[in-house]
């Protein structure tokens, strides 16, 4: 079974520039999460999708961050404009939450390390 | 906000020793999970314990849960250098939304 794919793996941008991250979930996983992980801290949920609908985006800084999950499969997370404090690893995770095999286990991608200078 | 607080923040042990890390949380939960994160990589699920369970084992891992104290512990027995990683607890409040809150993590270093 292929895992969660993310790209790019690394990105360096200057403040006020824009950046986009892409996530391809495990096939059949209805729930998709974007987390922000600042160095030395645990992952912080930014947004949660169920299929192509948003379940929770209460911690997403909507003035600069946006995310979408078209057709309930791939997802993109965008930051525009970036600030220095956005430097972090952005993790995508997916979960099988429908059907008889639904599970609480989240499967994480390798993450995108963003550095804002 | 982070629901879980792990302690210690960092732990260094010799190979073969046992490693214990603790997680405390603030509100009622449906289940608690432990994840491992190797340097520069994504998180990997280790074990899940439900709120009506007190102890669970998986290989060299033993997890306990005390809902009255709102705490959990993860024990890794006979540690190996490959166990060097950060360990996080994550809690699910069981509201049906599959929303998880991760703790601050324990950085474990196993010396060969």
Interface residues (C-beta under 8 A of the other chain):
Chain A: X4 X31 X33 X35 X41 X42 X43 X44 X45 X48 X55 X56 X91 X93 X95 X97 X104 X105 X106 X107 X108 X109 X110 X111 X113
Chain B: X2 X4 X31 X33 X35 X40 X41 X42 X43 X44 X45 X48 X88 X90 X92 X97 X98 X99 X100 X101 X102 X103 X104 X105
